[in-house]
Amino acid sequence: MTAHATSCDWTAEQPAPKPSRIKSLFAALMHEIEVRRALRHVSSLDDAMLHDIGLTPGNIEDAVRCGRH
């Protein structure tokens, strides 16, 4: 028998790795890009269309960033 004992390390539960700061920064950047794209899209609607969906030009950003209250 060899000096190395075989064990099932792959079956032991490993804690999930923490997301790196770069991944978190990239995710935040991608989220902001999506929000700004949605802001441009909703801002292009006319007042009648905004009224139909329950928005005014003054609360577009809040609605896009925070959703319905």
N, CA, C, O and CB atoms as a CASP TS submission, in Angstrom:
PFRMAT TS
TARGET T0000
AUTHOR 0000-0000-0000
METHOD Language model
MODEL 1
PARENT N/A
ATOM      1  N   MET     1       0.839  -1.167   0.000  1.00  0.00           N
ATOM      2  CA  MET     1       0.000   0.000   0.000  1.00  0.00           C
ATOM      3  C   MET     1       0.889   1.238   0.000  1.00  0.00           C
ATOM      4  O   MET     1       1.954   1.233   0.618  1.00  0.00           O
ATOM      5  CB  MET     1      -0.957  -0.006   1.210  1.00  0.00           C
ATOM      6  N   THR     2       0.478   2.265  -0.665  1.00  0.00           N
ATOM      7  CA  THR     2       1.298   3.475  -0.765  1.00  0.00           C
ATOM      8  C   THR     2       1.068   4.368   0.433  1.00  0.00           C
ATOM      9  O   THR     2       0.132   4.167   1.207  1.00  0.00           O
ATOM     10  CB  THR     2       0.992   4.238  -2.058  1.00  0.00           C
ATOM     11  N   ALA     3       1.925   5.347   0.574  1.00  0.00           N
ATOM     12  CA  ALA     3       1.831   6.283   1.695  1.00  0.00           C
ATOM     13  C   ALA     3       0.680   7.265   1.523  1.00  0.00           C
ATOM     14  O   ALA     3       0.232   7.877   2.492  1.00  0.00           O
ATOM     15  CB  ALA     3       3.135   7.045   1.850  1.00  0.00           C
ATOM     16  N   HIS     4       0.207   7.416   0.300  1.00  0.00           N
ATOM     17  CA  HIS     4      -0.896   8.349   0.041  1.00  0.00           C
ATOM     18  C   HIS     4      -2.227   7.650   0.254  1.00  0.00           C
ATOM     19  O   HIS     4      -2.525   6.644  -0.390  1.00  0.00           O
ATOM     20  CB  HIS     4      -0.814   8.919  -1.396  1.00  0.00           C
ATOM     21  N   ALA     5      -2.997   8.176   1.136  1.00  0.00           N
ATOM     22  CA  ALA     5      -4.323   7.603   1.365  1.00  0.00           C
ATOM     23  C   ALA     5      -5.287   8.217   0.356  1.00  0.00           C
ATOM     24  O   ALA     5      -5.239   9.413   0.068  1.00  0.00           O
ATOM     25  CB  ALA     5      -4.811   7.854   2.835  1.00  0.00           C
ATOM     26  N   THR     6      -6.132   7.394  -0.153  1.00  0.00           N
ATOM     27  CA  THR     6      -7.125   7.918  -1.091  1.00  0.00           C
ATOM     28  C   THR     6      -8.349   8.342  -0.307  1.00  0.00           C
ATOM     29  O   THR     6      -8.843   7.608   0.549  1.00  0.00           O
ATOM     30  CB  THR     6      -7.499   6.864  -2.176  1.00  0.00           C
ATOM     31  N   SER     7      -8.815   9.501  -0.601  1.00  0.00           N
ATOM     32  CA  SER     7     -10.032   9.989   0.046  1.00  0.00           C
ATOM     33  C   SER     7     -10.937  10.591  -1.004  1.00  0.00           C
ATOM     34  O   SER     7     -10.507  10.880  -2.121  1.00  0.00           O
ATOM     35  CB  SER     7      -9.708  11.026   1.150  1.00  0.00           C
ATOM     36  N   CYS     8     -12.127  10.769  -0.659  1.00  0.00           N
ATOM     37  CA  CYS     8     -13.118  11.320  -1.578  1.00  0.00           C
ATOM     38  C   CYS     8     -13.269  12.813  -1.337  1.00  0.00           C
ATOM     39  O   CYS     8     -14.320  13.267  -0.887  1.00  0.00           O
ATOM     40  CB  CYS     8     -14.476  10.606  -1.418  1.00  0.00           C
ATOM     41  N   ASP     9     -12.244  13.564  -1.627  1.00  0.00           N
ATOM     42  CA  ASP     9     -12.317  15.017  -1.445  1.00  0.00           C
ATOM     43  C   ASP     9     -13.399  15.641  -2.318  1.00  0.00           C
ATOM     44  O   ASP     9     -14.001  16.647  -1.943  1.00  0.00           O
ATOM     45  CB  ASP     9     -10.969  15.657  -1.758  1.00  0.00           C
ATOM     46  N   TRP    10     -13.639  15.059  -3.457  1.00  0.00           N
ATOM     47  CA  TRP    10     -14.622  15.633  -4.371  1.00  0.00           C
ATOM     48  C   TRP    10     -16.040  15.492  -3.843  1.00  0.00           C
ATOM     49  O   TRP    10     -16.940  16.172  -4.337  1.00  0.00           O
ATOM     50  CB  TRP    10     -14.516  14.977  -5.730  1.00  0.00           C
ATOM     51  N   THR    11     -16.272  14.633  -2.858  1.00  0.00           N
ATOM     52  CA  THR    11     -17.616  14.492  -2.294  1.00  0.00           C
ATOM     53  C   THR    11     -17.833  15.417  -1.106  1.00  0.00           C
ATOM     54  O   THR    11     -18.970  15.653  -0.697  1.00  0.00           O
ATOM     55  CB  THR    11     -17.862  13.052  -1.875  1.00  0.00           C
ATOM     56  N   ALA    12     -16.744  15.939  -0.551  1.00  0.00           N
ATOM     57  CA  ALA    12     -16.886  16.843   0.589  1.00  0.00           C
ATOM     58  C   ALA    12     -17.508  18.151   0.117  1.00  0.00           C
ATOM     59  O   ALA    12     -17.207  18.642  -0.970  1.00  0.00           O
ATOM     60  CB  ALA    12     -15.513  17.102   1.272  1.00  0.00           C
ATOM     61  N   GLU    13     -18.369  18.696   0.944  1.00  0.00           N
ATOM     62  CA  GLU    13     -19.006  19.952   0.571  1.00  0.00           C
ATOM     63  C   GLU    13     -17.997  21.081   0.652  1.00  0.00           C
ATOM     64  O   GLU    13     -17.310  21.260   1.658  1.00  0.00           O
ATOM     65  CB  GLU    13     -20.217  20.243   1.472  1.00  0.00           C
ATOM     66  N   GLN    14     -17.929  21.816  -0.399  1.00  0.00           N
ATOM     67  CA  GLN    14     -17.041  22.969  -0.474  1.00  0.00           C
ATOM     68  C   GLN    14     -17.891  24.222  -0.385  1.00  0.00           C
ATOM     69  O   GLN    14     -18.954  24.282  -1.003  1.00  0.00           O
ATOM     70  CB  GLN    14     -16.191  22.956  -1.785  1.00  0.00           C
ATOM     71  N   PRO    15     -17.458  25.219   0.361  1.00  0.00           N
ATOM     72  CA  PRO    15     -18.227  26.461   0.389  1.00  0.00           C
ATOM     73  C   PRO    15     -18.187  27.118  -0.993  1.00  0.00           C
ATOM     74  O   PRO    15     -17.184  27.048  -1.703  1.00  0.00           O
ATOM     75  CB  PRO    15     -17.673  27.430   1.475  1.00  0.00           C
ATOM     76  N   ALA    16     -19.277  27.742  -1.345  1.00  0.00           N
ATOM     77  CA  ALA    16     -19.341  28.418  -2.633  1.00  0.00           C
ATOM     78  C   ALA    16     -18.337  29.560  -2.638  1.00  0.00           C
ATOM     79  O   ALA    16     -18.254  30.317  -1.670  1.00  0.00           O
ATOM     80  CB  ALA    16     -20.775  28.938  -2.924  1.00  0.00           C
ATOM     81  N   PRO    17     -17.581  29.691  -3.709  1.00  0.00           N
ATOM     82  CA  PRO    17     -16.603  30.776  -3.747  1.00  0.00           C
ATOM     83  C   PRO    17     -17.300  32.129  -3.796  1.00  0.00           C
ATOM     84  O   PRO    17     -18.333  32.291  -4.444  1.00  0.00           O
ATOM     85  CB  PRO    17     -15.670  30.618  -4.955  1.00  0.00           C
ATOM     86  N   LYS    18     -16.715  33.090  -3.100  1.00  0.00           N
ATOM     87  CA  LYS    18     -17.275  34.433  -3.124  1.00  0.00           C
ATOM     88  C   LYS    18     -17.034  35.038  -4.499  1.00  0.00           C
ATOM     89  O   LYS    18     -15.974  34.841  -5.092  1.00  0.00           O
ATOM     90  CB  LYS    18     -16.656  35.320  -2.008  1.00  0.00           C
ATOM     91  N   PRO    19     -18.017  35.777  -5.006  1.00  0.00           N
ATOM     92  CA  PRO    19     -17.784  36.407  -6.307  1.00  0.00           C
ATOM     93  C   PRO    19     -16.650  37.428  -6.183  1.00  0.00           C
ATOM     94  O   PRO    19     -16.556  38.163  -5.201  1.00  0.00           O
ATOM     95  CB  PRO    19     -19.084  37.089  -6.835  1.00  0.00           C
ATOM     96  N   SER    20     -15.823  37.451  -7.172  1.00  0.00           N
ATOM     97  CA  SER    20     -14.711  38.378  -7.126  1.00  0.00           C
ATOM     98  C   SER    20     -15.212  39.801  -7.339  1.00  0.00           C
ATOM     99  O   SER    20     -16.318  40.019  -7.834  1.00  0.00           O
ATOM    100  CB  SER    20     -13.655  38.012  -8.177  1.00  0.00           C
ATOM    101  N   ARG    21     -14.396  40.742  -6.964  1.00  0.00           N
ATOM    102  CA  ARG    21     -14.773  42.140  -7.139  1.00  0.00           C
ATOM    103  C   ARG    21     -14.926  42.488  -8.606  1.00  0.00           C
ATOM    104  O   ARG    21     -15.774  43.304  -8.967  1.00  0.00           O
ATOM    105  CB  ARG    21     -13.745  43.051  -6.495  1.00  0.00           C
ATOM    106  N   ILE    22     -14.118  41.880  -9.447  1.00  0.00           N
ATOM    107  CA  ILE    22     -14.216  42.159 -10.878  1.00  0.00           C
ATOM    108  C   ILE    22     -15.546  41.654 -11.414  1.00  0.00           C
ATOM    109  O   ILE    22     -16.199  42.340 -12.200  1.00  0.00           O
ATOM    110  CB  ILE    22     -13.044  41.512 -11.648  1.00  0.00           C
ATOM    111  N   LYS    23     -15.956  40.448 -10.992  1.00  0.00           N
ATOM    112  CA  LYS    23     -17.248  39.920 -11.437  1.00  0.00           C
ATOM    113  C   LYS    23     -18.391  40.788 -10.935  1.00  0.00           C
ATOM    114  O   LYS    23     -19.346  41.043 -11.669  1.00  0.00           O
ATOM    115  CB  LYS    23     -17.434  38.477 -10.956  1.00  0.00           C
ATOM    116  N   SER    24     -18.301  41.244  -9.686  1.00  0.00           N
ATOM    117  CA  SER    24     -19.345  42.104  -9.137  1.00  0.00           C
ATOM    118  C   SER    24     -19.409  43.426  -9.885  1.00  0.00           C
ATOM    119  O   SER    24     -20.493  43.928 -10.181  1.00  0.00           O
ATOM    120  CB  SER    24     -19.106  42.353  -7.650  1.00  0.00           C
ATOM    121  N   LEU    25     -18.251  43.983 -10.186  1.00  0.00           N
ATOM    122  CA  LEU    25     -18.201  45.241 -10.936  1.00  0.00           C
ATOM    123  C   LEU    25     -18.767  45.055 -12.330  1.00  0.00           C
ATOM    124  O   LEU    25     -19.514  45.903 -12.817  1.00  0.00           O
ATOM    125  CB  LEU    25     -16.764  45.769 -11.018  1.00  0.00           C
ATOM    126  N   PHE    26     -18.418  43.952 -12.978  1.00  0.00           N
ATOM    127  CA  PHE    26     -18.925  43.674 -14.314  1.00  0.00           C
ATOM    128  C   PHE    26     -20.441  43.485 -14.294  1.00  0.00           C
ATOM    129  O   PHE    26     -21.137  43.975 -15.183  1.00  0.00           O
ATOM    130  CB  PHE    26     -18.243  42.431 -14.894  1.00  0.00           C
ATOM    131  N   ALA    27     -20.952  42.783 -13.291  1.00  0.00           N
ATOM    132  CA  ALA    27     -22.399  42.579 -13.177  1.00  0.00           C
ATOM    133  C   ALA    27     -23.117  43.910 -12.950  1.00  0.00           C
ATOM    134  O   ALA    27     -24.178  44.149 -13.525  1.00  0.00           O
ATOM    135  CB  ALA    27     -22.717  41.600 -12.028  1.00  0.00           C
ATOM    136  N   ALA    28     -22.541  44.773 -12.116  1.00  0.00           N
ATOM    137  CA  ALA    28     -23.142  46.081 -11.874  1.00  0.00           C
ATOM    138  C   ALA    28     -23.123  46.927 -13.146  1.00  0.00           C
ATOM    139  O   ALA    28     -24.084  47.639 -13.438  1.00  0.00           O
ATOM    140  CB  ALA    28     -22.404  46.810 -10.738  1.00  0.00           C
ATOM    141  N   LEU    29     -22.039  46.845 -13.893  1.00  0.00           N
ATOM    142  CA  LEU    29     -21.941  47.588 -15.151  1.00  0.00           C
ATOM    143  C   LEU    29     -22.978  47.095 -16.152  1.00  0.00           C
ATOM    144  O   LEU    29     -23.641  47.900 -16.807  1.00  0.00           O
ATOM    145  CB  LEU    29     -20.531  47.461 -15.745  1.00  0.00           C
ATOM    146  N   MET    30     -23.121  45.792 -16.275  1.00  0.00           N
ATOM    147  CA  MET    30     -24.111  45.233 -17.204  1.00  0.00           C
ATOM    148  C   MET    30     -25.526  45.617 -16.787  1.00  0.00           C
ATOM    149  O   MET    30     -26.367  45.899 -17.641  1.00  0.00           O
ATOM    150  CB  MET    30     -23.981  43.702 -17.276  1.00  0.00           C
ATOM    151  N   HIS    31     -25.797  45.631 -15.489  1.00  0.00           N
ATOM    152  CA  HIS    31     -27.117  46.040 -15.005  1.00  0.00           C
ATOM    153  C   HIS    31     -27.386  47.505 -15.366  1.00  0.00           C
ATOM    154  O   HIS    31     -28.482  47.845 -15.811  1.00  0.00           O
ATOM    155  CB  HIS    31     -27.223  45.834 -13.472  1.00  0.00           C
ATOM    156  N   GLU    32     -26.400  48.356 -15.176  1.00  0.00           N
ATOM    157  CA  GLU    32     -26.570  49.774 -15.493  1.00  0.00           C
ATOM    158  C   GLU    32     -26.789  49.977 -16.987  1.00  0.00           C
ATOM    159  O   GLU    32     -27.587  50.830 -17.376  1.00  0.00           O
ATOM    160  CB  GLU    32     -25.350  50.577 -15.026  1.00  0.00           C
ATOM    161  N   ILE    33     -26.109  49.227 -17.820  1.00  0.00           N
ATOM    162  CA  ILE    33     -26.321  49.312 -19.265  1.00  0.00           C
ATOM    163  C   ILE    33     -27.753  48.921 -19.609  1.00  0.00           C
ATOM    164  O   ILE    33     -28.394  49.584 -20.425  1.00  0.00           O
ATOM    165  CB  ILE    33     -25.320  48.408 -20.019  1.00  0.00           C
ATOM    166  N   GLU    34     -28.260  47.854 -18.998  1.00  0.00           N
ATOM    167  CA  GLU    34     -29.648  47.431 -19.250  1.00  0.00           C
ATOM    168  C   GLU    34     -30.639  48.493 -18.792  1.00  0.00           C
ATOM    169  O   GLU    34     -31.621  48.765 -19.483  1.00  0.00           O
ATOM    170  CB  GLU    34     -29.943  46.101 -18.537  1.00  0.00           C
ATOM    171  N   VAL    35     -30.389  49.092 -17.634  1.00  0.00           N
ATOM    172  CA  VAL    35     -31.283  50.129 -17.118  1.00  0.00           C
ATOM    173  C   VAL    35     -31.292  51.331 -18.061  1.00  0.00           C
ATOM    174  O   VAL    35     -32.355  51.866 -18.377  1.00  0.00           O
ATOM    175  CB  VAL    35     -30.854  50.562 -15.694  1.00  0.00           C
ATOM    176  N   ARG    36     -30.124  51.751 -18.506  1.00  0.00           N
ATOM    177  CA  ARG    36     -30.065  52.909 -19.406  1.00  0.00           C
ATOM    178  C   ARG    36     -30.721  52.618 -20.749  1.00  0.00           C
ATOM    179  O   ARG    36     -31.332  53.505 -21.346  1.00  0.00           O
ATOM    180  CB  ARG    36     -28.618  53.334 -19.624  1.00  0.00           C
ATOM    181  N   ARG    37     -30.599  51.388 -21.227  1.00  0.00           N
ATOM    182  CA  ARG    37     -31.268  51.006 -22.472  1.00  0.00           C
ATOM    183  C   ARG    37     -32.790  51.085 -22.282  1.00  0.00           C
ATOM    184  O   ARG    37     -33.503  51.584 -23.152  1.00  0.00           O
ATOM    185  CB  ARG    37     -30.839  49.568 -22.913  1.00  0.00           C
ATOM    186  N   ALA    38     -33.272  50.595 -21.155  1.00  0.00           N
ATOM    187  CA  ALA    38     -34.711  50.659 -20.863  1.00  0.00           C
ATOM    188  C   ALA    38     -35.164  52.105 -20.703  1.00  0.00           C
ATOM    189  O   ALA    38     -36.254  52.464 -21.150  1.00  0.00           O
ATOM    190  CB  ALA    38     -35.041  49.857 -19.588  1.00  0.00           C
ATOM    191  N   LEU    39     -34.341  52.938 -20.070  1.00  0.00           N
ATOM    192  CA  LEU    39     -34.685  54.356 -19.924  1.00  0.00           C
ATOM    193  C   LEU    39     -34.829  55.031 -21.286  1.00  0.00           C
ATOM    194  O   LEU    39     -35.772  55.790 -21.510  1.00  0.00           O
ATOM    195  CB  LEU    39     -33.619  55.082 -19.090  1.00  0.00           C
ATOM    196  N   ARG    40     -33.892  54.754 -22.194  1.00  0.00           N
ATOM    197  CA  ARG    40     -33.994  55.339 -23.542  1.00  0.00           C
ATOM    198  C   ARG    40     -35.263  54.875 -24.233  1.00  0.00           C
ATOM    199  O   ARG    40     -35.946  55.662 -24.889  1.00  0.00           O
ATOM    200  CB  ARG    40     -32.766  54.968 -24.394  1.00  0.00           C
ATOM    201  N   HIS    41     -35.576  53.600 -24.085  1.00  0.00           N
ATOM    202  CA  HIS    41     -36.764  53.054 -24.753  1.00  0.00           C
ATOM    203  C   HIS    41     -38.050  53.690 -24.194  1.00  0.00           C
ATOM    204  O   HIS    41     -38.903  54.141 -24.958  1.00  0.00           O
ATOM    205  CB  HIS    41     -36.813  51.512 -24.585  1.00  0.00           C
ATOM    206  N   VAL    42     -38.180  53.723 -22.886  1.00  0.00           N
ATOM    207  CA  VAL    42     -39.398  54.269 -22.276  1.00  0.00           C
ATOM    208  C   VAL    42     -39.476  55.788 -22.495  1.00  0.00           C
ATOM    209  O   VAL    42     -40.565  56.333 -22.670  1.00  0.00           O
ATOM    210  CB  VAL    42     -39.438  53.941 -20.757  1.00  0.00           C
ATOM    211  N   SER    43     -38.343  56.456 -22.486  1.00  0.00           N
ATOM    212  CA  SER    43     -38.337  57.904 -22.697  1.00  0.00           C
ATOM    213  C   SER    43     -38.755  58.271 -24.114  1.00  0.00           C
ATOM    214  O   SER    43     -39.181  59.401 -24.355  1.00  0.00           O
ATOM    215  CB  SER    43     -36.957  58.471 -22.405  1.00  0.00           C
ATOM    216  N   SER    44     -38.644  57.350 -25.043  1.00  0.00           N
ATOM    217  CA  SER    44     -39.033  57.636 -26.427  1.00  0.00           C
ATOM    218  C   SER    44     -40.545  57.562 -26.631  1.00  0.00           C
ATOM    219  O   SER    44     -41.041  57.952 -27.689  1.00  0.00           O
ATOM    220  CB  SER    44     -38.343  56.664 -27.370  1.00  0.00           C
ATOM    221  N   LEU    45     -41.280  57.072 -25.641  1.00  0.00           N
ATOM    222  CA  LEU    45     -42.734  56.990 -25.756  1.00  0.00           C
ATOM    223  C   LEU    45     -43.355  58.375 -25.606  1.00  0.00           C
ATOM    224  O   LEU    45     -42.836  59.222 -24.879  1.00  0.00           O
ATOM    225  CB  LEU    45     -43.309  56.026 -24.699  1.00  0.00           C
ATOM    226  N   ASP    46     -44.467  58.598 -26.296  1.00  0.00           N
ATOM    227  CA  ASP    46     -45.136  59.896 -26.142  1.00  0.00           C
ATOM    228  C   ASP    46     -45.979  59.905 -24.862  1.00  0.00           C
ATOM    229  O   ASP    46     -46.165  58.871 -24.221  1.00  0.00           O
ATOM    230  CB  ASP    46     -46.029  60.205 -27.381  1.00  0.00           C
ATOM    231  N   ASP    47     -46.481  61.088 -24.504  1.00  0.00           N
ATOM    232  CA  ASP    47     -47.209  61.247 -23.238  1.00  0.00           C
ATOM    233  C   ASP    47     -48.442  60.348 -23.153  1.00  0.00           C
ATOM    234  O   ASP    47     -48.761  59.839 -22.079  1.00  0.00           O
ATOM    235  CB  ASP    47     -47.626  62.697 -23.061  1.00  0.00           C
ATOM    236  N   ALA    48     -49.130  60.151 -24.266  1.00  0.00           N
ATOM    237  CA  ALA    48     -50.327  59.300 -24.259  1.00  0.00           C
ATOM    238  C   ALA    48     -49.961  57.850 -23.943  1.00  0.00           C
ATOM    239  O   ALA    48     -50.649  57.174 -23.178  1.00  0.00           O
ATOM    240  CB  ALA    48     -51.055  59.380 -25.620  1.00  0.00           C
ATOM    241  N   MET    49     -48.883  57.392 -24.537  1.00  0.00           N
ATOM    242  CA  MET    49     -48.454  56.008 -24.268  1.00  0.00           C
ATOM    243  C   MET    49     -47.996  55.866 -22.816  1.00  0.00           C
ATOM    244  O   MET    49     -48.289  54.864 -22.164  1.00  0.00           O
ATOM    245  CB  MET    49     -47.308  55.590 -25.234  1.00  0.00           C
ATOM    246  N   LEU    50     -47.280  56.871 -22.313  1.00  0.00           N
ATOM    247  CA  LEU    50     -46.861  56.833 -20.913  1.00  0.00           C
ATOM    248  C   LEU    50     -48.075  56.798 -19.995  1.00  0.00           C
ATOM    249  O   LEU    50     -48.106  56.050 -19.018  1.00  0.00           O
ATOM    250  CB  LEU    50     -45.975  58.045 -20.578  1.00  0.00           C
ATOM    251  N   HIS    51     -49.072  57.612 -20.318  1.00  0.00           N
ATOM    252  CA  HIS    51     -50.290  57.638 -19.515  1.00  0.00           C
ATOM    253  C   HIS    51     -50.974  56.269 -19.527  1.00  0.00           C
ATOM    254  O   HIS    51     -51.495  55.824 -18.504  1.00  0.00           O
ATOM    255  CB  HIS    51     -51.252  58.721 -20.035  1.00  0.00           C
ATOM    256  N   ASP    52     -50.972  55.610 -20.674  1.00  0.00           N
ATOM    257  CA  ASP    52     -51.596  54.287 -20.785  1.00  0.00           C
ATOM    258  C   ASP    52     -50.942  53.256 -19.857  1.00  0.00           C
ATOM    259  O   ASP    52     -51.612  52.351 -19.361  1.00  0.00           O
ATOM    260  CB  ASP    52     -51.521  53.798 -22.229  1.00  0.00           C
ATOM    261  N   ILE    53     -49.653  53.394 -19.630  1.00  0.00           N
ATOM    262  CA  ILE    53     -48.978  52.438 -18.752  1.00  0.00           C
ATOM    263  C   ILE    53     -48.798  52.985 -17.336  1.00  0.00           C
ATOM    264  O   ILE    53     -48.122  52.377 -16.507  1.00  0.00           O
ATOM    265  CB  ILE    53     -47.623  52.064 -19.333  1.00  0.00           C
ATOM    266  N   GLY    54     -49.411  54.138 -17.072  1.00  0.00           N
ATOM    267  CA  GLY    54     -49.423  54.678 -15.718  1.00  0.00           C
ATOM    268  C   GLY    54     -48.180  55.450 -15.324  1.00  0.00           C
ATOM    269  O   GLY    54     -47.826  55.506 -14.146  1.00  0.00           O
ATOM    270  N   LEU    55     -47.516  56.043 -16.301  1.00  0.00           N
ATOM    271  CA  LEU    55     -46.312  56.816 -16.014  1.00  0.00           C
ATOM    272  C   LEU    55     -46.464  58.254 -16.480  1.00  0.00           C
ATOM    273  O   LEU    55     -47.295  58.573 -17.331  1.00  0.00           O
ATOM    274  CB  LEU    55     -45.096  56.176 -16.675  1.00  0.00           C
ATOM    275  N   THR    56     -45.642  59.105 -15.900  1.00  0.00           N
ATOM    276  CA  THR    56     -45.501  60.478 -16.370  1.00  0.00           C
ATOM    277  C   THR    56     -44.035  60.667 -16.722  1.00  0.00           C
ATOM    278  O   THR    56     -43.191  59.894 -16.268  1.00  0.00           O
ATOM    279  CB  THR    56     -45.982  61.527 -15.288  1.00  0.00           C
ATOM    280  N   PRO    57     -43.714  61.673 -17.519  1.00  0.00           N
ATOM    281  CA  PRO    57     -42.304  61.875 -17.865  1.00  0.00           C
ATOM    282  C   PRO    57     -41.413  62.075 -16.646  1.00  0.00           C
ATOM    283  O   PRO    57     -40.219  61.779 -16.697  1.00  0.00           O
ATOM    284  CB  PRO    57     -42.169  63.063 -18.780  1.00  0.00           C
ATOM    285  N   GLY    58     -41.977  62.571 -15.560  1.00  0.00           N
ATOM    286  CA  GLY    58     -41.179  62.818 -14.364  1.00  0.00           C
ATOM    287  C   GLY    58     -40.848  61.582 -13.548  1.00  0.00           C
ATOM    288  O   GLY    58     -39.923  61.625 -12.736  1.00  0.00           O
ATOM    289  N   ASN    59     -41.558  60.498 -13.729  1.00  0.00           N
ATOM    290  CA  ASN    59     -41.264  59.317 -12.910  1.00  0.00           C
ATOM    291  C   ASN    59     -40.788  58.114 -13.723  1.00  0.00           C
ATOM    292  O   ASN    59     -40.868  56.976 -13.260  1.00  0.00           O
ATOM    293  CB  ASN    59     -42.487  58.930 -12.127  1.00  0.00           C
ATOM    294  N   ILE    60     -40.300  58.366 -14.918  1.00  0.00           N
ATOM    295  CA  ILE    60     -39.809  57.274 -15.766  1.00  0.00           C
ATOM    296  C   ILE    60     -38.607  56.584 -15.116  1.00  0.00           C
ATOM    297  O   ILE    60     -38.579  55.359 -15.000  1.00  0.00           O
ATOM    298  CB  ILE    60     -39.426  57.806 -17.167  1.00  0.00           C
ATOM    299  N   GLU    61     -37.627  57.364 -14.699  1.00  0.00           N
ATOM    300  CA  GLU    61     -36.412  56.755 -14.154  1.00  0.00           C
ATOM    301  C   GLU    61     -36.703  55.942 -12.899  1.00  0.00           C
ATOM    302  O   GLU    61     -36.167  54.848 -12.723  1.00  0.00           O
ATOM    303  CB  GLU    61     -35.376  57.831 -13.843  1.00  0.00           C
ATOM    304  N   ASP    62     -37.551  56.475 -12.032  1.00  0.00           N
ATOM    305  CA  ASP    62     -37.902  55.737 -10.814  1.00  0.00           C
ATOM    306  C   ASP    62     -38.604  54.431 -11.163  1.00  0.00           C
ATOM    307  O   ASP    62     -38.331  53.394 -10.559  1.00  0.00           O
ATOM    308  CB  ASP    62     -38.799  56.594  -9.900  1.00  0.00           C
ATOM    309  N   ALA    63     -39.505  54.482 -12.135  1.00  0.00           N
ATOM    310  CA  ALA    63     -40.236  53.272 -12.523  1.00  0.00           C
ATOM    311  C   ALA    63     -39.296  52.234 -13.133  1.00  0.00           C
ATOM    312  O   ALA    63     -39.436  51.041 -12.864  1.00  0.00           O
ATOM    313  CB  ALA    63     -41.354  53.617 -13.518  1.00  0.00           C
ATOM    314  N   VAL    64     -38.343  52.676 -13.949  1.00  0.00           N
ATOM    315  CA  VAL    64     -37.423  51.736 -14.588  1.00  0.00           C
ATOM    316  C   VAL    64     -36.460  51.149 -13.563  1.00  0.00           C
ATOM    317  O   VAL    64     -36.208  49.945 -13.575  1.00  0.00           O
ATOM    318  CB  VAL    64     -36.642  52.427 -15.719  1.00  0.00           C
ATOM    319  N   ARG    65     -35.926  51.973 -12.690  1.00  0.00           N
ATOM    320  CA  ARG    65     -34.930  51.499 -11.714  1.00  0.00           C
ATOM    321  C   ARG    65     -35.543  50.702 -10.569  1.00  0.00           C
ATOM    322  O   ARG    65     -34.937  49.744 -10.088  1.00  0.00           O
ATOM    323  CB  ARG    65     -34.169  52.675 -11.147  1.00  0.00           C
ATOM    324  N   CYS    66     -36.739  51.087 -10.129  1.00  0.00           N
ATOM    325  CA  CYS    66     -37.317  50.474  -8.923  1.00  0.00           C
ATOM    326  C   CYS    66     -38.540  49.611  -9.193  1.00  0.00           C
ATOM    327  O   CYS    66     -38.967  48.861  -8.315  1.00  0.00           O
ATOM    328  CB  CYS    66     -37.688  51.543  -7.947  1.00  0.00           C
ATOM    329  N   GLY    67     -39.098  49.699 -10.358  1.00  0.00           N
ATOM    330  CA  GLY    67     -40.290  48.925 -10.681  1.00  0.00           C
ATOM    331  C   GLY    67     -41.536  49.554 -10.073  1.00  0.00           C
ATOM    332  O   GLY    67     -41.525  50.712  -9.654  1.00  0.00           O
ATOM    333  N   ARG    68     -42.588  48.785 -10.034  1.00  0.00           N
ATOM    334  CA  ARG    68     -43.839  49.294  -9.472  1.00  0.00           C
ATOM    335  C   ARG    68     -43.780  49.288  -7.961  1.00  0.00           C
ATOM    336  O   ARG    68     -43.138  48.430  -7.355  1.00  0.00           O
ATOM    337  CB  ARG    68     -45.031  48.465  -9.957  1.00  0.00           C
ATOM    338  N   HIS    69     -44.446  50.241  -7.363  1.00  0.00           N
ATOM    339  CA  HIS    69     -44.486  50.328  -5.895  1.00  0.00           C
ATOM    340  C   HIS    69     -45.823  49.843  -5.410  1.00  0.00           C
ATOM    341  O   HIS    69     -46.074  49.829  -4.205  1.00  0.00           O
ATOM    342  CB  HIS    69     -44.225  51.771  -5.403  1.00  0.00           C
TER
END
